[in-house]
């Protein structure tokens, strides 16, 4: 009977017996509701300011700067809801940022339409930006009329209809996508951290874990899921920073110590398109749940791995003490 082919660590399928971290909630609903209200108020202010700047600015560079500024500002405002609501997944943070950005975008349109109407009909128009917010259908019809009429020209030709609509949609996408990118990027370290539901607080990353030599990579996932950390440590330390290595990341609840999450990755230097050597990591085991005792075993690996580091000898009979070891900076 032939033996099954051993999978590579990057093709390894997680064992059904191992338990992996998955947040039981995407957020704290009450706190998220409060944070969302605050974020929406901030987004409306940012959107209104952007609508005013858009009318007053004629330079294309000025408009581009205003779009970038609005996207960044809305993304930062969204962080209030993400952090206050203890959002635990990147998907939830993305949806939240998109909704807040859409609110800012509509506020900018209300102010923009009101200001344009003031320029066309004068103060006698009798409208306010709030009126456009409360009457979206009438607002849409007025925008359609402005689209058909055109408000500016390119090389002497008025821009109307589909071309103007494309410009507006591009502007909207830049603001929404930019806000989402800013919000999810800045909040990544918090959102990606495990959350201890028992203590209602974020877990903290444990420093000082060793980088392991990437030997017998096919067995790494099996050893990690079996919680055989002695076998994992037996691979020894990374001796050359340019060589591939096994990288460990452990999160623990600082209060109860019962929520422990381990991720193991393979890290290697690769040459990018610019010809520069950069670190690339790929997960082997991601988000494995450990008991408190198992987490302590992971932390104890540092001493065991260092004990395997070869000393530097000046001669056969006279050996120098082991050189100190500074692990490379974690690859993020």
N, C-alpha and C positions, 0 to 999 in steps of 0.2 A: 504494500500500500504506500503510495507516494505521499510525502509530507506536503502540506499546503505551502504555497509560496509566501514568504514573509514580506509584508508591506513595508514600504519606506515610511519614515516618521511623518512625512508630509502627506501621506495617503492613509495614515492610520485612522481607523474608525473607533471612536470612544467606546469603552466597555459599558454595557448596560448596568453592570454592578456598581460602577463609580457614580457618585453624586456630584452634580455640577451646580454652581451658583446661578440662580435666576431670580431676579427681584419679584417678590410677591405682589408689589404694586409699582406702578410707573411714577407715582408721586404721592404726596399727602394732599388729599382733595381740598380740605379747608384752607390750608396754607397756600395751595396753588390758586384757589379762587381769589384770595386776597392779593397775591402777587400778580395775578393776571389783570385785576382791576387797576393796580398801580401802573403796570406796564402799559396798559391800553391808554391811560391818561397821558403818560409820557409819550407814547407813540402818536397820539393825536396832536400834541404840542409840536413834536418834531415834524409831523406831516404838514401841519398848518404853516410852520415856518418855511418848510421846503416849497410849498405852493406859492408863498409870497416871493421867495427868492427866484423861483422859476419865471414868474411874471416880470420881475424887475431886471433879470439878467439876460442880456442879449448875446453875450459871447459864448461860443460853443465850449471853450475851455472852462468858462465859469459854470456853465450848466453841467458839464462833466464832473467838475469838482463838487457841485451841489448834490449830484446824484450819489457820488461816493460818500460824501459826508452824511447824507440822509441814511444810506444803507448801514454805515458804521454806527450811527447814533441809534437807529432802531434796534440793531443787533445788541448793543450794550443795554438798552432799555429792557429788552427781553430777558437779559440775565437776572433782572430783579425777580421775575416770575420763576425762572428756572431754579435759582438758589433758594428763594423763599419757599417755593413749593416742593423742594427736595426732589426734583425730577431725577429719575434713576436710569432712564434709557435715552440713547441718542435719538431714537425715532420720535419719542415724545417731545424732546427738545426741538427737533426739526419742525414738527407740526405746530408747536406753540410759537416758534419764531415766525413761521409763515403766516399764521393768523394775526399776530401782532403787526407784522409788516403790511398785511392787507388793510388793517385798520388805519395805519399811518398813511398808506397810499390813498385810501378813500378820503381821509381828512385833507390831504394835499389837493385832491381834485375839487373838493368843496370850496376851499379857499381860492384855488386857482380860477375856478369858474366864476366865483363871486367877484374877484378882482377884474377879470376880463369883462364881465358884464358892467362893472363900474366904468371901465374905459370906453365901452361901446355906448351904453345908455346913460351914463352919468349917475350921480348919487340918487337921482329920482327913481331908479329901478326899484328901490324899496325892499330888496332882498338882503339876507344875511347868510353867512356860511352855514349856520345851523339849519336854515330853511332847506338847503340842498341835502343835508344829512337826513332830515325828516321826510323828504320827498324824493326818494331815489329815482322814481319813474320820470318825474318831471326833469330831474337833473340829467338823466340819460338822454332825454329828447333834446335838451338844450345843447348837450355836448355833441350830439349828432348834427345839429344845425351848425355849430362852430366847426365841426369837421368838414362839412360841405362847403362852408364859406372860406375856411383857411385863415390862419392868423399870421403867417409869415411866408416868405418867398425864398427860393433857392435859385441864385443866378437869374433873378428877375421873374421866375415862374412861381406862382403861388402853389404851395404844397397843400393838397386837399385829399379827401377820400382815403383810398387804401394806403398810399404812401404815408400819409399823416398818421393813420391808424397804426401802421407798422412802427413808426417812431414812438408813438405813445406806449405800445405794448413792449417795445424794447426797453424803454425807460422804466416801465413797471417791473419787468423781469429783473432788471439790474438791481433795483431797490430790494425786491423780495429775496432774490437769490443771495445778494450781498449780505442782507440782514441775517439770513439763515446761516451762511458760512461764518460770519462773525460770531453769532451766538453759540453755535455748536463747537466752534474751534476754541473759543475762550473758556467755555464750560466743560470741555472734554475731560479734564483731569477729575472734576467732581462727578460728572455724569457716569464716567466709566468705572468709578470706584464702587466696590461692593458696599451695601448698606445693611447695617445690623438692625433688623426689625425689632429685636428684643429691647435694645437700648435706644432706639430711635436716633442713631448717629452714624456717620460715615466711618468706615474702617480706615486704618492708617497703614501706609506702606512700610514694611520692615526693611531697614537698610542692612548692608553688610553681608548679603548672601554671595556665595562664591560663583565665579564663572567657571564652568566645567569644560574640560577637553571634549571635543565632539567625537568621541570614539564609540563604536558600536551603536550608531544612531538608531538602528532599527529597533533596539530594545528600550529606548528611553521612555516612550509612552507606556509600555507595559510595566516598567519599573515604577513609574510615577503613579499610575493608577493602582498598582499593588501596594503603594505606600512603602516601597522598599528603598528608603532613602540611603541606607548603607551601601547598597549596590550602586546607587546613583553617584554617591560620593567617591566610590572606588574608581571612577573614571579619571580622577585626579584634576589638578588645576590647569587652567589655561596658561601655557608657557610662552606663547607667541601671540601678541595682540592682533597680528594679521591673519591668524588662523581662525576657521569657524569654531564656534563654541556654543555650549548650552547655557542659556540665561534663565535665571529664576526670578520670579516676582511674587512676593507673599504679602497679602493684606490681612490685618487682624483688627478686630474690634478692640479699641483701647480700654473699654470699660469692663466687659464681661469676658473677653478672650475666647468666646465660644464660636464666633463667626470668623472663619479662617478660609481664605481663598488663594489658591496657588495657580500660577500660570507658568508654563515652561515653553521657551521658544528656542529655535536654532537661529543664531546670528552669524552672518558672514559678510565680508567685505566684497563688494562688486563694483565694477567700473561703470559709471553712468554714461549718458550720451555726451556729456561734456568732458569725458575722459578723467573724471575725478573718482577716487575710491570712496564709496559711502557704505555705511552699514545697512544691511537689509535683514529684517527679521521675519520669520514665519512661525506660526504657532504649532507646537507639537501637542500639548495638552493645555487647555484654556479654561480657567475658572473652576478648578477642582476644589470641592469642599473638603476641609480637613477638621479633625477634632483638635482640641487644645494640645493634647499630647503629641499628635502628629505634626502640628505646627512647630512645637518645640524641637522635634526631631529635624525638621528642615533648618531651623536656626542653628542647630548644633553641627550642621554639615560644614560650616566654615572651618572649624577647628580640625575636623577630620580630613578635609581636602588639603588644608595647609600642611598637615603632617605628611602628605604624600609628595610635597614639593621637593625635588632633588636639590641638594646643596651644591655649591660651586667649590670645587677643590683645586688648590694650586699644585698639588702633587698627589701621587697615589697614597702616600702615608700621612699627609698633612691636609686635612679637609677644613675648609672654611665653614662657619655657621651658615645656616640657610638665610638667603637674602630676603629682605622684607618684600611683601607683595601688596601692591595697590591695584585692586580690581578696576578694570576699565569702566568708564561712565556707562550707566545703563542706557540701552538704545531706545528709550522712550516707551 
